[in-house]
Amino acid sequence: MNQVFDARLQPMLQDAQLERLCNGATWSEGPVWLREDDCVLWSAIPNKAIWGRN
């Protein structure tokens, strides 16, 4: 069950499921959704890496 803090988000979560995209990161930033590329990106700061998934 998702906990929603802003009721405006509720319509988007009706059938949503959480999915782990990465684990083991010690310091990461993101995610950011790129609509034009249909992908999500996040970065690992210490490794100077950017990962994505579509």
BAFI-3210 file (N, C-alpha, C; in Angstrom, 3 decimals, decimal comma, padded with zeros to 6 digits):
// residues 54
n [1|2|3|4|5|6|7|8|9|10|11|12|13|14|15|16|17|18|19|20|21|22|23|24|25|26|27|28|29|30|31|32|33|34|35|36|37|38|39|40|41|42|43|44|45|46|47|48|49|50|51|52|53|54]
n.u [000,853|000,630|001,571|000,036|000,745|-000,171|-003,193|-003,675|-002,052|-003,152|-004,939|-003,057|-001,936|-003,554|-003,298|-000,635|002,668|005,460|008,851|012,080|014,873|017,562|020,136|022,330|023,664|025,672|025,537|023,351|021,552|018,471|015,468|015,087|012,645|012,658|010,698|010,795|012,652|011,584|012,478|013,991|016,383|019,153|021,771|025,008|026,916|029,629|030,757|030,744|028,796|026,022|022,918|020,308|016,926|014,515]
n.v [-001,181|002,130|005,199|008,224|011,587|013,837|014,463|014,954|013,286|010,776|009,756|008,840|006,681|004,444|001,770|001,426|000,075|-000,380|-000,509|-001,679|-000,087|000,075|-000,937|-000,764|001,626|004,211|006,934|008,693|010,468|011,723|010,117|011,186|011,798|011,381|012,337|012,555|010,621|008,418|007,312|006,759|008,383|008,199|009,084|008,100|009,539|009,235|007,374|008,662|008,147|007,636|006,171|004,560|003,643|002,220]
n.w [000,000|-000,918|000,587|000,399|000,289|-000,928|-002,237|-004,945|-006,361|-006,185|-008,343|-010,230|-009,051|-008,915|-010,019|-009,638|-009,107|-007,006|-008,008|-007,675|-008,888|-008,551|-006,274|-003,434|-003,726|-002,433|-002,459|-004,180|-006,776|-008,043|-009,049|-012,510|-014,958|-018,409|-020,779|-023,601|-024,295|-023,154|-020,691|-017,458|-015,445|-013,181|-010,916|-009,665|-007,444|-006,197|-007,964|-010,335|-012,317|-014,529|-014,693|-016,540|-017,406|-019,508]
ca.u [000,000|001,360|001,081|-000,041|000,741|-000,856|-004,325|-003,633|-001,290|-003,924|-005,404|-001,955|-001,463|-004,602|-002,753|000,824|003,462|006,837|009,853|013,440|015,694|018,980|020,419|023,744|024,250|025,976|025,131|022,787|020,611|017,440|015,460|014,456|011,974|012,835|009,552|011,158|013,409|010,825|013,368|014,280|017,827|019,625|023,239|025,781|027,892|031,027|031,236|030,637|028,054|024,604|022,214|018,969|016,098|013,297]
ca.v [000,000|003,393|006,292|009,416|012,811|014,862|013,780|015,134|012,168|009,544|009,163|008,201|005,522|003,429|000,437|001,551|-000,820|000,055|-001,397|-001,262|000,064|-000,009|-001,043|-000,727|002,956|004,905|008,328|008,829|011,556|011,435|009,943|012,173|011,158|012,052|011,927|012,414|009,377|007,370|006,630|007,384|008,440|008,548|009,127|007,697|010,619|008,829|006,610|009,512|007,337|007,891|004,986|004,797|002,481|002,555]
ca.w [000,000|-000,996|001,414|-000,436|001,081|-001,714|-002,870|-006,399|-006,919|-006,059|-009,606|-010,951|-008,295|-008,792|-010,284|-009,642|-008,281|-006,814|-008,576|-007,336|-010,080|-008,196|-004,848|-003,108|-003,935|-001,187|-002,619|-005,515|-006,998|-009,027|-010,494|-013,382|-016,087|-019,691|-021,590|-025,011|-024,460|-022,476|-019,751|-016,169|-015,173|-011,850|-010,924|-008,493|-007,341|-006,018|-009,120|-011,525|-013,281|-014,740|-015,162|-017,044|-017,710|-020,243]
c.u [000,891|000,742|001,156|-000,165|000,034|-001,941|-004,332|-002,884|-002,113|-004,413|-004,303|-001,531|-002,455|-004,061|-001,231|001,470|004,867|007,778|011,229|014,272|017,172|019,082|021,925|024,410|024,505|025,581|024,629|021,826|019,655|016,311|014,850|013,876|012,182|011,749|009,950|011,952|012,717|011,722|013,515|015,795|018,071|021,136|023,802|026,956|029,337|031,611|031,250|029,936|026,615|024,004|020,832|018,240|014,876|012,399]
c.v [001,233|004,411|007,566|010,638|013,951|014,163|013,931|014,003|010,879|008,964|008,432|006,897|004,375|002,019|000,431|000,519|-000,263|-000,977|-000,847|-001,225|-000,140|-000,257|-001,006|000,621|003,608|006,379|008,487|010,006|011,163|010,706|011,137|011,423|011,999|011,554|011,674|011,141|008,179|006,579|007,432|007,308|008,724|008,449|008,649|008,657|010,110|008,102|007,422|008,771|007,800|006,632|005,366|003,505|002,946|001,352]
c.w [000,000|-000,058|000,585|000,454|000,368|-002,524|-004,387|-007,088|-006,975|-007,388|-010,392|-010,288|-008,216|-008,979|-010,269|-008,721|-008,175|-007,407|-008,240|-008,611|-009,792|-006,697|-004,646|-003,319|-002,578|-001,240|-004,043|-005,568|-008,102|-008,341|-011,216|-014,574|-017,329|-020,640|-023,044|-025,299|-023,818|-021,521|-018,459|-015,960|-013,698|-011,869|-009,597|-008,402|-007,165|-007,229|-010,408|-012,653|-013,357|-015,318|-015,648|-017,311|-018,470|-020,365]
res [m|n|q|v|f|d|a|r|l|q|p|m|l|q|d|a|q|l|e|r|l|c|n|g|a|t|w|s|e|g|p|v|w|l|r|e|d|d|c|v|l|w|s|a|i|p|n|k|a|i|w|g|r|n]
***
